[in-house]
Amino acid sequence: MSTRYRLMMYERATEEFGGAVDVRPHFQRQVLSLAGLSRVAEPGETELTDDQARAITSLLNIRVNVPRYIYTIETLVTSQDRLRA
């Protein structure tokens, strides 16, 4: 199994999806630390505080808009199994 992480954004006013940014593998440990998470292997989302969102977006070098968006870290788990002929 492979675990990936994404920074998700949702509009505060409507909770509609506002965007997503993949967390590159070399940033994963730092992003999880800033989010207060250990290596998460279960799929799901963890909501970030405004300060956590600012720190993570700074690390990932993306613009933050805390007044507009709710930020979460999404955990994606995919299977590495392949059919073999």
N, CA, C and O atoms as CSV, one atom per row, in Angstrom:
chain,resi,resn,atom,element,x,y,z
A,1,MET,N,N,0.828,-1.185,0.000
A,1,MET,CA,C,0.000,0.000,0.000
A,1,MET,C,C,0.871,1.247,0.000
A,1,MET,O,O,1.983,1.250,0.528
A,2,SER,N,N,0.351,2.284,-0.592
A,2,SER,CA,C,1.039,3.568,-0.679
A,2,SER,C,C,0.145,4.643,-0.056
A,2,SER,O,O,-1.066,4.666,-0.275
A,3,THR,N,N,0.758,5.520,0.716
A,3,THR,CA,C,0.006,6.602,1.354
A,3,THR,C,C,0.472,7.935,0.777
A,3,THR,O,O,1.667,8.226,0.724
A,4,ARG,N,N,-0.501,8.736,0.346
A,4,ARG,CA,C,-0.241,10.080,-0.161
A,4,ARG,C,C,-1.055,11.064,0.653
A,4,ARG,O,O,-2.039,10.696,1.295
A,5,TYR,N,N,-0.637,12.324,0.621
A,5,TYR,CA,C,-1.330,13.370,1.369
A,5,TYR,C,C,-1.595,14.552,0.458
A,5,TYR,O,O,-0.806,14.854,-0.437
A,6,ARG,N,N,-2.728,15.226,0.699
A,6,ARG,CA,C,-3.085,16.438,-0.042
A,6,ARG,C,C,-3.565,17.490,0.930
A,6,ARG,O,O,-4.219,17.186,1.928
A,7,LEU,N,N,-3.233,18.731,0.626
A,7,LEU,CA,C,-3.781,19.869,1.348
A,7,LEU,C,C,-5.059,20.258,0.623
A,7,LEU,O,O,-5.026,20.616,-0.554
A,8,MET,N,N,-6.182,20.187,1.322
A,8,MET,CA,C,-7.491,20.472,0.740
A,8,MET,C,C,-7.985,21.817,1.257
A,8,MET,O,O,-7.697,22.211,2.387
A,9,MET,N,N,-8.739,22.517,0.400
A,9,MET,CA,C,-9.312,23.806,0.776
A,9,MET,C,C,-10.813,23.786,0.500
A,9,MET,O,O,-11.262,23.332,-0.553
A,10,TYR,N,N,-11.572,24.285,1.461
A,10,TYR,CA,C,-13.024,24.381,1.330
A,10,TYR,C,C,-13.456,25.799,1.673
A,10,TYR,O,O,-12.953,26.394,2.627
A,11,GLU,N,N,-14.379,26.335,0.901
A,11,GLU,CA,C,-14.910,27.674,1.163
A,11,GLU,C,C,-15.546,27.706,2.558
A,11,GLU,O,O,-16.359,26.843,2.889
A,12,ARG,N,N,-15.183,28.684,3.362
A,12,ARG,CA,C,-15.772,28.788,4.707
A,12,ARG,C,C,-17.275,29.055,4.646
A,12,ARG,O,O,-18.043,28.494,5.428
A,13,ALA,N,N,-17.683,29.900,3.730
A,13,ALA,CA,C,-19.091,30.312,3.662
A,13,ALA,C,C,-20.011,29.191,3.197
A,13,ALA,O,O,-21.144,29.084,3.667
A,14,THR,N,N,-19.534,28.353,2.276
A,14,THR,CA,C,-20.412,27.339,1.661
A,14,THR,C,C,-19.952,25.907,1.878
A,14,THR,O,O,-20.702,24.965,1.620
A,15,GLU,N,N,-18.706,25.737,2.357
A,15,GLU,CA,C,-18.073,24.424,2.514
A,15,GLU,C,C,-17.889,23.702,1.181
A,15,GLU,O,O,-17.682,22.489,1.156
A,16,GLU,N,N,-17.965,24.444,0.071
A,16,GLU,CA,C,-17.706,23.855,-1.242
A,16,GLU,C,C,-16.206,23.697,-1.447
A,16,GLU,O,O,-15.407,24.456,-0.897
A,17,PHE,N,N,-15.835,22.697,-2.249
A,17,PHE,CA,C,-14.444,22.425,-2.563
A,17,PHE,C,C,-13.811,23.648,-3.214
A,17,PHE,O,O,-14.373,24.228,-4.143
A,18,GLY,N,N,-12.637,24.037,-2.719
A,18,GLY,CA,C,-11.967,25.213,-3.260
A,18,GLY,C,C,-10.637,24.917,-3.929
A,18,GLY,O,O,-10.094,25.769,-4.632
A,19,GLY,N,N,-10.103,23.709,-3.717
A,19,GLY,CA,C,-8.841,23.350,-4.358
A,19,GLY,C,C,-8.082,22.322,-3.544
A,19,GLY,O,O,-8.420,22.027,-2.398
A,20,ALA,N,N,-7.032,21.779,-4.178
A,20,ALA,CA,C,-6.193,20.775,-3.522
A,20,ALA,C,C,-4.769,20.891,-4.038
A,20,ALA,O,O,-4.532,21.238,-5.195
A,21,VAL,N,N,-3.837,20.596,-3.159
A,21,VAL,CA,C,-2.419,20.594,-3.519
A,21,VAL,C,C,-1.818,19.295,-3.001
A,21,VAL,O,O,-1.905,18.998,-1.809
A,22,ASP,N,N,-1.203,18.515,-3.901
A,22,ASP,CA,C,-0.519,17.294,-3.480
A,22,ASP,C,C,0.698,17.660,-2.644
A,22,ASP,O,O,1.427,18.596,-2.971
A,23,VAL,N,N,0.914,16.915,-1.559
A,23,VAL,CA,C,2.103,17.104,-0.736
A,23,VAL,C,C,3.178,16.175,-1.300
A,23,VAL,O,O,3.046,14.952,-1.249
A,24,ARG,N,N,4.224,16.762,-1.829
A,24,ARG,CA,C,5.306,15.957,-2.406
A,24,ARG,C,C,5.969,15.117,-1.324
A,24,ARG,O,O,6.056,15.549,-0.175
A,25,PRO,N,N,6.440,13.918,-1.675
A,25,PRO,CA,C,7.007,12.998,-0.679
A,25,PRO,C,C,8.068,13.610,0.228
A,25,PRO,O,O,8.109,13.285,1.414
A,26,HIS,N,N,8.925,14.483,-0.291
A,26,HIS,CA,C,9.986,15.030,0.565
A,26,HIS,C,C,9.460,16.052,1.584
A,26,HIS,O,O,10.198,16.444,2.488
A,27,PHE,N,N,8.214,16.485,1.457
A,27,PHE,CA,C,7.605,17.393,2.435
A,27,PHE,C,C,6.665,16.664,3.410
A,27,PHE,O,O,6.219,17.264,4.388
A,28,GLN,N,N,6.364,15.412,3.164
A,28,GLN,CA,C,5.340,14.720,3.947
A,28,GLN,C,C,5.624,14.712,5.441
A,28,GLN,O,O,4.733,15.014,6.235
A,29,ARG,N,N,6.822,14.379,5.832
A,29,ARG,CA,C,7.141,14.304,7.268
A,29,ARG,C,C,6.951,15.659,7.947
A,29,ARG,O,O,6.390,15.734,9.040
A,30,GLN,N,N,7.421,16.733,7.298
A,30,GLN,CA,C,7.282,18.075,7.874
A,30,GLN,C,C,5.821,18.504,7.940
A,30,GLN,O,O,5.390,19.086,8.936
A,31,VAL,N,N,5.055,18.222,6.883
A,31,VAL,CA,C,3.634,18.606,6.866
A,31,VAL,C,C,2.879,17.864,7.966
A,31,VAL,O,O,2.073,18.463,8.677
A,32,LEU,N,N,3.134,16.575,8.107
A,32,LEU,CA,C,2.453,15.816,9.158
A,32,LEU,C,C,2.835,16.337,10.542
A,32,LEU,O,O,1.988,16.414,11.432
A,33,SER,N,N,4.089,16.690,10.724
A,33,SER,CA,C,4.529,17.244,11.999
A,33,SER,C,C,3.833,18.574,12.290
A,33,SER,O,O,3.342,18.789,13.398
A,34,LEU,N,N,3.790,19.460,11.302
A,34,LEU,CA,C,3.114,20.751,11.483
A,34,LEU,C,C,1.626,20.579,11.759
A,34,LEU,O,O,1.023,21.385,12.468
A,35,ALA,N,N,1.034,19.520,11.194
A,35,ALA,CA,C,-0.394,19.245,11.407
A,35,ALA,C,C,-0.641,18.510,12.723
A,35,ALA,O,O,-1.791,18.287,13.103
A,36,GLY,N,N,0.430,18.133,13.418
A,36,GLY,CA,C,0.282,17.420,14.684
A,36,GLY,C,C,-0.125,15.976,14.499
A,36,GLY,O,O,-0.794,15.399,15.356
A,37,LEU,N,N,0.275,15.389,13.382
A,37,LEU,CA,C,-0.100,14.010,13.068
A,37,LEU,C,C,1.140,13.129,13.002
A,37,LEU,O,O,2.217,13.570,12.602
A,38,SER,N,N,0.962,11.870,13.406
A,38,SER,CA,C,2.011,10.903,13.112
A,38,SER,C,C,1.700,10.363,11.723
A,38,SER,O,O,0.690,10.744,11.131
A,39,ARG,N,N,2.519,9.508,11.206
A,39,ARG,CA,C,2.298,8.988,9.853
A,39,ARG,C,C,0.941,8.288,9.810
A,39,ARG,O,O,0.779,7.202,10.366
A,40,VAL,N,N,-0.023,8.908,9.155
A,40,VAL,CA,C,-1.391,8.418,9.104
A,40,VAL,C,C,-1.521,7.444,7.938
A,40,VAL,O,O,-1.127,7.749,6.812
A,41,ALA,N,N,-2.081,6.266,8.223
A,41,ALA,CA,C,-2.237,5.259,7.170
A,41,ALA,C,C,-3.704,4.986,6.863
A,41,ALA,O,O,-4.010,4.171,5.992
A,42,GLU,N,N,-4.605,5.647,7.558
A,42,GLU,CA,C,-6.038,5.472,7.315
A,42,GLU,C,C,-6.537,6.610,6.439
A,42,GLU,O,O,-6.176,7.765,6.665
A,43,PRO,N,N,-7.364,6.304,5.440
A,43,PRO,CA,C,-7.911,7.381,4.605
A,43,PRO,C,C,-8.800,8.321,5.414
A,43,PRO,O,O,-9.450,7.899,6.370
A,44,GLY,N,N,-8.824,9.571,5.036
A,44,GLY,CA,C,-9.687,10.545,5.700
A,44,GLY,C,C,-9.083,11.935,5.667
A,44,GLY,O,O,-8.061,12.163,5.020
A,45,GLU,N,N,-9.721,12.867,6.371
A,45,GLU,CA,C,-9.263,14.254,6.416
A,45,GLU,C,C,-9.134,14.716,7.854
A,45,GLU,O,O,-9.904,14.320,8.729
A,46,THR,N,N,-8.142,15.563,8.075
A,46,THR,CA,C,-7.919,16.168,9.380
A,46,THR,C,C,-7.937,17.679,9.197
A,46,THR,O,O,-7.139,18.231,8.439
A,47,GLU,N,N,-8.855,18.346,9.896
A,47,GLU,CA,C,-8.946,19.801,9.776
A,47,GLU,C,C,-7.769,20.460,10.479
A,47,GLU,O,O,-7.354,20.027,11.554
A,48,LEU,N,N,-7.238,21.499,9.871
A,48,LEU,CA,C,-6.108,22.241,10.410
A,48,LEU,C,C,-6.580,23.515,11.103
A,48,LEU,O,O,-7.600,24.096,10.735
A,49,THR,N,N,-5.826,23.935,12.107
A,49,THR,CA,C,-6.076,25.242,12.700
A,49,THR,C,C,-5.556,26.290,11.708
A,49,THR,O,O,-4.833,25.959,10.768
A,50,ASP,N,N,-5.924,27.535,11.922
A,50,ASP,CA,C,-5.452,28.602,11.040
A,50,ASP,C,C,-3.925,28.697,11.074
A,50,ASP,O,O,-3.297,28.898,10.035
A,51,ASP,N,N,-3.319,28.552,12.268
A,51,ASP,CA,C,-1.858,28.619,12.379
A,51,ASP,C,C,-1.191,27.452,11.658
A,51,ASP,O,O,-0.172,27.639,10.993
A,52,GLN,N,N,-1.751,26.255,11.781
A,52,GLN,CA,C,-1.204,25.097,11.061
A,52,GLN,C,C,-1.297,25.319,9.550
A,52,GLN,O,O,-0.358,25.014,8.815
A,53,ALA,N,N,-2.428,25.848,9.094
A,53,ALA,CA,C,-2.607,26.109,7.663
A,53,ALA,C,C,-1.570,27.111,7.172
A,53,ALA,O,O,-1.001,26.934,6.095
A,54,ARG,N,N,-1.321,28.153,7.944
A,54,ARG,CA,C,-0.325,29.152,7.542
A,54,ARG,C,C,1.075,28.529,7.451
A,54,ARG,O,O,1.813,28.784,6.499
A,55,ALA,N,N,1.427,27.718,8.441
A,55,ALA,CA,C,2.755,27.096,8.455
A,55,ALA,C,C,2.925,26.127,7.281
A,55,ALA,O,O,3.975,26.113,6.638
A,56,ILE,N,N,1.921,25.336,7.007
A,56,ILE,CA,C,2.011,24.344,5.929
A,56,ILE,C,C,2.028,25.011,4.566
A,56,ILE,O,O,2.812,24.621,3.701
A,57,THR,N,N,1.183,26.003,4.359
A,57,THR,CA,C,1.190,26.691,3.061
A,57,THR,C,C,2.505,27.437,2.847
A,57,THR,O,O,2.976,27.542,1.715
A,58,SER,N,N,3.097,27.950,3.912
A,58,SER,CA,C,4.405,28.588,3.802
A,58,SER,C,C,5.456,27.565,3.384
A,58,SER,O,O,6.264,27.838,2.496
A,59,LEU,N,N,5.457,26.403,4.007
A,59,LEU,CA,C,6.393,25.338,3.662
A,59,LEU,C,C,6.236,24.905,2.205
A,59,LEU,O,O,7.224,24.696,1.501
A,60,LEU,N,N,4.983,24.772,1.764
A,60,LEU,CA,C,4.712,24.325,0.394
A,60,LEU,C,C,4.811,25.456,-0.628
A,60,LEU,O,O,4.676,25.236,-1.831
A,61,ASN,N,N,5.050,26.668,-0.130
A,61,ASN,CA,C,5.202,27.854,-0.975
A,61,ASN,C,C,3.951,28.117,-1.822
A,61,ASN,O,O,4.030,28.356,-3.027
A,62,ILE,N,N,2.797,28.066,-1.151
A,62,ILE,CA,C,1.537,28.426,-1.804
A,62,ILE,C,C,0.873,29.535,-1.007
A,62,ILE,O,O,1.114,29.685,0.191
A,63,ARG,N,N,0.053,30.294,-1.669
A,63,ARG,CA,C,-0.630,31.420,-1.029
A,63,ARG,C,C,-1.711,30.904,-0.093
A,63,ARG,O,O,-2.461,29.992,-0.440
A,64,VAL,N,N,-1.784,31.486,1.080
A,64,VAL,CA,C,-2.793,31.115,2.072
A,64,VAL,C,C,-3.891,32.169,2.082
A,64,VAL,O,O,-3.628,33.356,1.891
A,65,ASN,N,N,-5.121,31.726,2.307
A,65,ASN,CA,C,-6.248,32.645,2.428
A,65,ASN,C,C,-7.153,32.109,3.532
A,65,ASN,O,O,-8.250,31.611,3.277
A,66,VAL,N,N,-6.661,32.227,4.772
A,66,VAL,CA,C,-7.378,31.680,5.928
A,66,VAL,C,C,-8.764,32.283,6.111
A,66,VAL,O,O,-9.679,31.553,6.491
A,67,PRO,N,N,-8.971,33.576,5.860
A,67,PRO,CA,C,-10.326,34.098,6.020
A,67,PRO,C,C,-11.328,33.448,5.058
A,67,PRO,O,O,-12.518,33.370,5.365
A,68,ARG,N,N,-10.859,32.989,3.911
A,68,ARG,CA,C,-11.768,32.431,2.906
A,68,ARG,C,C,-11.926,30.911,3.000
A,68,ARG,O,O,-13.016,30.389,2.766
A,69,TYR,N,N,-10.842,30.195,3.342
A,69,TYR,CA,C,-10.856,28.736,3.261
A,69,TYR,C,C,-10.662,28.036,4.600
A,69,TYR,O,O,-10.010,28.555,5.506
A,70,ILE,N,N,-11.240,26.858,4.698
A,70,ILE,CA,C,-10.942,25.879,5.740
A,70,ILE,C,C,-9.917,24.950,5.106
A,70,ILE,O,O,-10.111,24.503,3.975
A,71,TYR,N,N,-8.841,24.653,5.803
A,71,TYR,CA,C,-7.787,23.787,5.280
A,71,TYR,C,C,-7.801,22.447,6.012
A,71,TYR,O,O,-8.004,22.393,7.225
A,72,THR,N,N,-7.584,21.372,5.263
A,72,THR,CA,C,-7.474,20.036,5.841
A,72,THR,C,C,-6.317,19.303,5.184
A,72,THR,O,O,-5.873,19.662,4.094
A,73,ILE,N,N,-5.834,18.267,5.865
A,73,ILE,CA,C,-4.886,17.328,5.265
A,73,ILE,C,C,-5.689,16.064,4.967
A,73,ILE,O,O,-6.301,15.475,5.858
A,74,GLU,N,N,-5.675,15.663,3.706
A,74,GLU,CA,C,-6.375,14.446,3.290
A,74,GLU,C,C,-5.353,13.327,3.123
A,74,GLU,O,O,-4.304,13.509,2.505
A,75,THR,N,N,-5.679,12.178,3.681
A,75,THR,CA,C,-4.852,10.989,3.542
A,75,THR,C,C,-5.478,10.083,2.497
A,75,THR,O,O,-6.654,9.727,2.587
A,76,LEU,N,N,-4.674,9.713,1.502
A,76,LEU,CA,C,-5.121,8.821,0.429
A,76,LEU,C,C,-4.301,7.541,0.510
A,76,LEU,O,O,-3.071,7.589,0.526
A,77,VAL,N,N,-4.970,6.409,0.560
A,77,VAL,CA,C,-4.287,5.127,0.597
A,77,VAL,C,C,-4.626,4.372,-0.668
A,77,VAL,O,O,-5.797,4.157,-0.978
A,78,THR,N,N,-3.592,3.966,-1.404
A,78,THR,CA,C,-3.805,3.226,-2.645
A,78,THR,C,C,-3.078,1.897,-2.560
A,78,THR,O,O,-2.067,1.764,-1.870
A,79,SER,N,N,-3.602,0.933,-3.263
A,79,SER,CA,C,-3.007,-0.387,-3.299
A,79,SER,C,C,-1.924,-0.425,-4.354
A,79,SER,O,O,-2.096,0.137,-5.436
A,80,GLN,N,N,-0.832,-1.064,-4.067
A,80,GLN,CA,C,0.261,-1.230,-5.009
A,80,GLN,C,C,0.136,-2.554,-5.783
A,80,GLN,O,O,0.934,-2.840,-6.675
A,81,ASP,N,N,-0.869,-3.343,-5.428
A,81,ASP,CA,C,-1.039,-4.634,-6.082
A,81,ASP,C,C,-1.341,-4.449,-7.555
A,81,ASP,O,O,-2.146,-3.592,-7.919
A,82,ARG,N,N,-0.721,-5.220,-8.387
A,82,ARG,CA,C,-0.946,-5.187,-9.825
A,82,ARG,C,C,-1.312,-6.592,-10.291
A,82,ARG,O,O,-0.842,-7.587,-9.739
A,83,LEU,N,N,-2.147,-6.654,-11.303
A,83,LEU,CA,C,-2.449,-7.953,-11.894
A,83,LEU,C,C,-1.215,-8.433,-12.639
A,83,LEU,O,O,-0.550,-7.663,-13.333
A,84,ARG,N,N,-0.929,-9.687,-12.489
A,84,ARG,CA,C,0.226,-10.241,-13.172
A,84,ARG,C,C,-0.240,-11.273,-14.177
A,84,ARG,O,O,-1.126,-12.077,-13.889
A,85,ALA,N,N,0.358,-11.249,-15.356
A,85,ALA,CA,C,-0.017,-12.179,-16.422
A,85,ALA,C,C,0.731,-13.470,-16.278
A,85,ALA,O,O,0.550,-14.382,-17.084
